[in-house]
Amino acid sequence: MRTPHVVVVMGVAGTGKTTIGPLLAARLGVPYAEGDDFHPEANIAKMSAGTPLDDDDRWPWLDAIGAWAHDRAGRGGVVSCSALKRSYRDRLRAAAPDVVFVHLSGDRELIADRMAHRQGHFMPTALLDSQFATLQPLGADEAGVAVSVAGGPEEIADRAARALDDLPDAPR
């Protein structure tokens, strides 16, 4: 039997992490955790005001996600987290060394259009450019896959699940 991975669904705001994450978790038969739920209130207030987070804001958030991922090792799980910089992914791997990433990727126009049509989210479209400026795509030495956000949520989740099937089994 395959040991399930602990997967971080990553990407800039508006790529569908919160939509694709639960769909992917269902396909993998593992629990899902919403990365935004790990943010302290101060971070949410800052982003809601249109102010990008700095690294000092992100470290406790990343540590909380890393702790969740560590606790899921050997049992699998999916968590959403922008994980835009290599240093953020390194921080997550420090807590959960076997985590793998699904980078939801797409062009700025598509993502901006999706952000403009979503309701009830604290991240304003105005911060999208700072997200793209910060993004460091997965390196060749990082465990993970890039998945296009073109198409509908079910199609994207299916693509992500198939891409993860091509990765080696998670360690037991």
Backbone bond lengths (Angstrom), bond angles and torsions (degrees), N, CA, C in turn:
res aa  C-N    CA-C-N  psi(-1)  N-CA   C-N-CA  omega(-1)  CA-C   N-CA-C  phi
1 M - - - 1.448 - - 1.520 109.42 -
2 R 1.315 115.89 137.06 1.463 122.07 178.56 1.517 111.48 -68.18
3 T 1.327 116.68 133.59 1.455 120.52 173.12 1.523 107.16 -82.02
4 P 1.329 118.43 126.19 1.464 119.83 -176.62 1.524 112.21 -71.67
5 H 1.302 114.22 144.83 1.459 121.49 175.92 1.515 110.68 -76.58
6 V 1.323 115.46 157.29 1.453 121.68 162.62 1.521 104.41 -96.58
7 V 1.325 115.72 119.18 1.458 122.64 -170.81 1.517 109.99 -113.33
8 V 1.327 115.88 132.13 1.460 122.12 170.59 1.528 106.84 -103.67
9 V 1.332 116.01 117.18 1.460 121.28 175.54 1.518 105.98 -87.69
10 M 1.331 116.05 113.74 1.459 121.94 -171.46 1.527 111.78 -119.15
11 G 1.318 115.59 166.18 1.451 122.15 175.50 1.513 110.38 147.46
12 V 1.310 115.48 172.40 1.463 120.29 179.47 1.524 109.67 -67.73
13 A 1.312 116.03 165.16 1.467 121.52 176.92 1.523 108.86 -56.49
14 G 1.319 115.74 141.27 1.457 120.66 175.58 1.511 115.62 89.15
15 T 1.334 117.89 0.16 1.468 119.48 179.56 1.525 111.87 -81.79
16 G 1.323 117.30 -11.26 1.456 119.82 176.99 1.512 114.71 101.48
17 K 1.326 117.57 23.07 1.465 120.10 -178.60 1.528 111.66 -55.78
18 T 1.336 116.65 -42.63 1.461 121.72 -177.33 1.525 111.97 -72.88
19 T 1.311 117.16 -24.32 1.470 121.35 177.19 1.522 110.72 -86.31
20 I 1.318 116.68 -47.41 1.468 121.72 -175.42 1.527 111.25 -74.00
21 G 1.326 117.73 -37.13 1.459 121.09 -178.10 1.521 113.70 -52.16
22 P 1.341 118.95 -54.12 1.473 118.76 179.60 1.528 113.14 -65.03
23 L 1.329 116.75 -34.89 1.470 119.50 178.12 1.527 110.43 -64.88
24 L 1.321 116.16 -42.43 1.462 120.87 178.74 1.531 110.29 -66.17
25 A 1.326 116.70 -43.17 1.471 120.11 178.82 1.527 110.53 -59.00
26 A 1.324 116.91 -41.11 1.466 120.54 178.85 1.519 110.83 -63.11
27 R 1.333 116.93 -40.98 1.463 120.15 179.11 1.528 111.48 -65.18
28 L 1.332 115.77 -33.98 1.464 120.64 -178.58 1.529 112.69 -87.59
29 G 1.333 117.18 -11.64 1.459 121.11 -179.67 1.517 113.93 71.35
30 V 1.344 115.63 35.13 1.464 121.19 -178.44 1.533 109.20 -130.14
31 P 1.339 118.00 164.07 1.465 119.83 179.27 1.527 112.33 -73.65
32 Y 1.338 114.03 157.64 1.462 122.34 177.54 1.518 109.07 -116.00
33 A 1.329 116.27 141.36 1.470 122.69 172.95 1.523 108.35 -125.79
34 E 1.318 115.75 132.34 1.462 122.22 178.89 1.528 108.93 -82.13
35 G 1.328 116.14 116.25 1.456 121.08 -177.70 1.517 113.84 -57.94
36 D 1.328 117.67 -34.90 1.465 120.05 179.95 1.526 111.54 -61.14
37 D 1.337 117.48 -27.19 1.465 120.62 -179.78 1.524 112.45 -68.46
38 F 1.325 117.69 -14.83 1.459 121.76 179.22 1.531 112.22 -87.91
39 H 1.341 117.33 -9.04 1.476 120.81 179.93 1.526 110.93 -71.38
40 P 1.321 117.17 136.12 1.464 118.76 169.84 1.538 109.20 -68.24
41 E 1.323 116.25 156.67 1.472 121.48 -179.10 1.527 112.01 -54.52
42 A 1.330 117.46 -36.65 1.465 120.58 -178.76 1.530 111.16 -61.06
43 N 1.318 117.41 -37.08 1.466 120.68 178.08 1.521 110.82 -66.59
44 I 1.326 116.82 -43.91 1.464 120.43 -179.41 1.525 109.96 -63.35
45 A 1.319 117.07 -42.27 1.466 120.85 178.51 1.524 110.71 -62.05
46 K 1.302 116.70 -41.21 1.460 121.19 -179.28 1.532 110.52 -64.23
47 M 1.333 117.01 -47.87 1.470 120.56 -179.92 1.525 111.14 -66.47
48 S 1.328 117.04 -38.58 1.464 120.75 179.41 1.521 111.23 -62.28
49 A 1.319 116.03 -29.60 1.466 121.36 178.29 1.529 111.88 -82.80
50 G 1.343 116.67 -0.12 1.464 120.41 178.61 1.513 114.08 85.65
51 T 1.330 116.98 14.76 1.459 121.84 -179.76 1.522 109.52 -100.89
52 P 1.337 117.84 122.33 1.467 119.33 178.19 1.528 111.17 -64.19
53 L 1.312 115.71 147.90 1.461 120.65 174.87 1.515 109.58 -73.81
54 D 1.340 115.96 149.32 1.460 119.39 171.73 1.530 107.92 -103.50
55 D 1.311 115.77 175.34 1.464 119.30 -175.72 1.530 112.08 -60.41
56 D 1.331 117.43 -37.22 1.468 119.63 179.17 1.523 111.23 -61.65
57 D 1.343 117.01 -32.13 1.464 120.95 175.95 1.525 110.82 -70.32
58 R 1.316 116.37 -34.85 1.462 121.00 -172.30 1.515 114.46 -80.93
59 W 1.340 119.22 -30.07 1.468 120.02 -172.92 1.526 112.96 -55.67
60 P 1.353 120.25 -49.51 1.480 118.32 179.87 1.536 112.24 -63.46
61 W 1.317 116.62 -34.53 1.472 121.48 177.72 1.524 110.05 -64.20
62 L 1.327 116.55 -47.81 1.464 120.72 179.56 1.531 111.20 -64.47
63 D 1.335 116.73 -37.59 1.466 120.01 178.47 1.530 110.85 -64.05
64 A 1.328 117.49 -38.25 1.468 120.85 179.21 1.530 110.32 -67.15
65 I 1.322 117.11 -41.53 1.468 120.50 177.40 1.532 110.03 -66.37
66 G 1.333 116.12 -42.08 1.463 120.32 177.87 1.520 112.20 -60.50
67 A 1.327 117.06 -38.66 1.466 120.52 178.13 1.529 110.39 -65.01
68 W 1.331 117.16 -41.29 1.471 120.62 177.56 1.536 109.34 -61.89
69 A 1.340 116.57 -46.43 1.467 120.95 -179.27 1.534 110.63 -62.25
70 H 1.320 116.78 -41.16 1.471 121.05 177.83 1.532 110.68 -59.82
71 D 1.321 116.21 -43.68 1.467 121.06 -179.69 1.528 112.68 -65.41
72 R 1.327 117.68 -22.58 1.465 122.44 -178.89 1.532 112.62 -93.00
73 A 1.331 118.21 -4.40 1.468 121.61 -177.92 1.524 110.83 -53.99
74 G 1.325 116.37 133.09 1.449 122.92 -179.84 1.518 113.80 83.23
75 R 1.335 116.64 -13.24 1.468 120.99 -179.93 1.523 111.86 -116.35
76 G 1.330 116.46 -17.43 1.451 121.58 178.25 1.513 113.49 83.13
77 G 1.302 114.25 159.92 1.449 122.07 178.74 1.515 108.90 173.76
78 V 1.306 115.85 163.88 1.457 122.10 176.04 1.517 107.44 -130.40
79 V 1.318 116.47 131.99 1.462 122.40 176.95 1.517 108.41 -134.32
80 S 1.320 116.17 142.19 1.460 120.13 176.31 1.525 108.90 -92.11
81 C 1.325 115.46 141.65 1.470 121.57 179.22 1.523 106.40 -166.71
82 S 1.313 117.13 129.87 1.463 118.89 -177.79 1.530 112.06 -56.15
83 A 1.340 118.36 -42.19 1.477 123.57 175.49 1.530 111.52 44.80
84 L 1.327 115.79 46.43 1.460 120.38 -171.55 1.528 114.15 -69.13
85 K 1.316 118.15 -33.39 1.465 121.22 -177.84 1.521 111.19 -103.45
86 R 1.311 114.54 151.25 1.467 120.35 174.93 1.524 110.06 -56.57
87 S 1.337 117.68 -40.82 1.466 119.96 -178.60 1.528 111.38 -62.56
88 Y 1.334 118.54 -31.06 1.470 121.34 177.23 1.530 109.52 -70.46
89 R 1.320 116.22 -42.40 1.466 119.51 178.69 1.525 110.48 -67.04
90 D 1.338 116.24 -36.60 1.467 119.84 175.38 1.526 110.53 -61.43
91 R 1.318 116.64 -39.21 1.468 121.30 179.10 1.535 110.02 -63.61
92 L 1.330 116.42 -43.02 1.464 120.58 177.56 1.523 110.75 -63.85
93 R 1.344 116.49 -42.50 1.474 120.40 179.54 1.521 111.68 -67.23
94 A 1.334 117.68 -28.76 1.466 119.81 177.21 1.527 110.35 -62.43
95 A 1.319 117.01 -35.30 1.469 121.74 178.74 1.527 111.56 -84.68
96 A 1.326 116.10 -36.40 1.475 121.72 -175.73 1.531 107.99 -135.84
97 P 1.332 117.67 83.77 1.464 121.58 -171.09 1.528 115.82 -57.81
98 D 1.322 118.20 -26.27 1.458 120.19 -175.14 1.524 113.96 -98.41
99 V 1.332 116.93 10.61 1.457 120.02 178.68 1.529 109.70 -62.35
100 V 1.333 116.11 146.53 1.464 121.61 174.74 1.524 108.09 -121.41
101 F 1.320 115.80 156.60 1.461 121.29 -174.54 1.525 110.53 -116.38
102 V 1.325 114.94 140.26 1.459 122.32 167.85 1.518 105.01 -113.62
103 H 1.334 115.75 107.51 1.463 121.15 -179.60 1.527 108.75 -89.14
104 L 1.337 115.78 108.20 1.464 120.76 175.28 1.519 107.23 -79.18
105 S 1.323 115.75 118.00 1.461 119.18 -173.95 1.521 111.36 -127.62
106 G 1.320 114.24 149.99 1.454 120.96 178.32 1.516 109.81 -171.74
107 D 1.333 116.06 171.37 1.458 117.87 -178.63 1.528 111.29 -80.46
108 R 1.327 115.61 158.51 1.449 122.79 -173.63 1.527 112.19 -57.91
109 E 1.322 117.88 -40.58 1.468 121.04 -176.37 1.529 111.09 -62.97
110 L 1.330 117.34 -46.26 1.460 121.55 179.06 1.531 110.67 -61.27
111 I 1.314 116.36 -45.81 1.459 120.78 -177.02 1.525 110.92 -68.22
112 A 1.323 117.68 -41.56 1.471 120.86 178.15 1.528 110.32 -61.60
113 D 1.326 117.11 -39.89 1.460 120.50 178.75 1.528 110.58 -63.25
114 R 1.311 116.85 -43.13 1.474 119.84 178.83 1.524 110.76 -64.34
115 M 1.335 117.00 -41.32 1.464 120.06 179.49 1.528 111.20 -63.18
116 A 1.316 116.40 -37.25 1.468 120.75 -178.11 1.527 111.49 -65.68
117 H 1.322 117.13 -22.78 1.466 120.90 -176.64 1.522 114.66 -102.46
118 R 1.322 117.99 -1.34 1.462 118.10 -179.50 1.529 110.34 -90.10
119 Q 1.311 114.31 155.06 1.458 121.56 -175.16 1.525 110.67 -116.80
120 G 1.322 115.54 145.73 1.456 121.13 168.75 1.509 116.59 70.67
121 H 1.330 118.30 25.58 1.462 119.95 178.43 1.517 109.03 -112.50
122 F 1.341 115.91 141.48 1.462 119.64 -174.23 1.524 114.12 -77.40
123 M 1.324 118.85 -14.74 1.466 120.88 -176.82 1.525 110.35 -85.77
124 P 1.342 117.76 111.92 1.462 119.22 179.88 1.526 112.32 -77.00
125 T 1.333 115.68 152.18 1.466 121.60 178.82 1.525 110.90 -57.93
126 A 1.332 117.44 -27.90 1.466 121.60 -179.07 1.529 112.67 -58.06
127 L 1.338 117.64 -24.05 1.468 119.91 -179.28 1.528 113.40 -87.91
128 L 1.337 117.13 -1.12 1.462 119.77 -176.61 1.526 112.32 -61.74
129 D 1.327 117.33 -41.97 1.467 119.47 -179.46 1.528 111.29 -61.41
130 S 1.344 117.17 -38.97 1.469 118.72 178.96 1.528 110.32 -67.33
131 Q 1.327 116.97 -32.25 1.464 120.24 177.38 1.535 110.57 -65.74
132 F 1.331 116.97 -46.37 1.470 119.65 178.57 1.523 111.11 -64.83
133 A 1.328 117.79 -36.04 1.469 120.87 179.19 1.526 110.72 -65.87
134 T 1.321 117.19 -32.70 1.465 122.65 -178.41 1.527 112.36 -81.92
135 L 1.329 117.48 -29.10 1.465 122.11 -172.47 1.524 113.31 -56.74
136 Q 1.323 114.11 127.22 1.463 122.81 170.20 1.530 105.31 -119.07
137 P 1.335 117.28 105.17 1.475 119.26 -178.35 1.525 111.67 -57.01
138 L 1.319 115.68 160.91 1.461 121.03 178.61 1.526 110.69 -53.22
139 G 1.324 115.70 137.01 1.452 120.69 174.26 1.518 110.31 -82.73
140 A 1.324 115.59 160.54 1.471 120.58 -179.26 1.528 111.73 -60.59
141 D 1.329 117.04 -23.87 1.465 121.06 -179.16 1.532 113.01 -91.75
142 E 1.325 117.49 3.76 1.460 121.04 179.86 1.529 110.08 -98.77
143 A 1.328 116.14 134.87 1.461 120.94 179.17 1.519 109.17 -71.43
144 G 1.312 115.70 116.17 1.456 118.97 178.85 1.511 112.01 162.71
145 V 1.322 113.69 -179.24 1.459 121.53 -177.16 1.521 108.95 -140.01
146 A 1.319 116.26 151.48 1.462 121.99 172.27 1.521 107.66 -101.23
147 V 1.322 116.22 135.37 1.459 122.20 -177.62 1.525 108.14 -130.64
148 S 1.313 116.80 128.19 1.459 121.99 179.09 1.522 110.44 -68.09
149 V 1.342 115.75 142.65 1.465 120.51 177.18 1.528 111.70 -93.60
150 A 1.317 117.38 10.48 1.461 119.92 174.49 1.522 108.66 -68.12
151 G 1.330 116.91 138.85 1.457 121.50 179.46 1.512 111.94 99.31
152 G 1.318 115.19 -174.16 1.458 121.32 -177.46 1.517 112.03 -85.74
153 P 1.328 116.47 166.39 1.471 121.15 -177.32 1.528 114.27 -56.22
154 E 1.333 117.69 -43.21 1.473 119.94 -178.70 1.532 110.78 -63.19
155 E 1.330 115.97 -41.73 1.465 121.56 178.98 1.526 110.82 -63.69
156 I 1.327 116.93 -42.90 1.464 121.39 -179.79 1.534 110.06 -65.19
157 A 1.334 116.78 -44.95 1.470 120.66 179.22 1.529 111.18 -62.54
158 D 1.337 117.01 -39.61 1.465 120.34 176.93 1.524 110.61 -62.88
159 R 1.342 116.54 -43.82 1.467 120.89 178.43 1.523 110.48 -59.93
160 A 1.335 116.52 -43.16 1.468 120.76 -179.42 1.532 110.74 -64.19
161 A 1.325 117.10 -44.71 1.474 120.61 -179.69 1.527 110.58 -62.14
162 R 1.325 116.83 -42.10 1.481 120.00 178.71 1.525 110.52 -64.11
163 A 1.336 116.86 -41.39 1.465 120.23 -180.00 1.525 110.77 -64.32
164 L 1.329 117.30 -38.91 1.467 120.34 178.32 1.515 111.48 -67.05
165 D 1.332 117.27 -31.59 1.469 120.50 177.78 1.524 111.98 -60.52
166 D 1.330 116.37 -25.65 1.465 120.46 -179.08 1.533 112.56 -81.76
167 L 1.340 117.42 -9.14 1.461 120.54 177.92 1.523 109.29 -82.42
168 P 1.336 117.32 155.54 1.464 119.23 175.46 1.531 110.41 -61.68
169 D 1.322 116.48 156.50 1.468 120.98 177.02 1.516 109.87 -56.50
170 A 1.317 114.70 149.99 1.466 120.24 173.71 1.524 108.34 -69.50
171 P 1.323 116.99 146.09 1.474 119.33 176.53 1.525 110.55 -63.06
172 R 1.302 116.24 149.71 1.473 120.40 178.10 1.509 110.07 -86.48
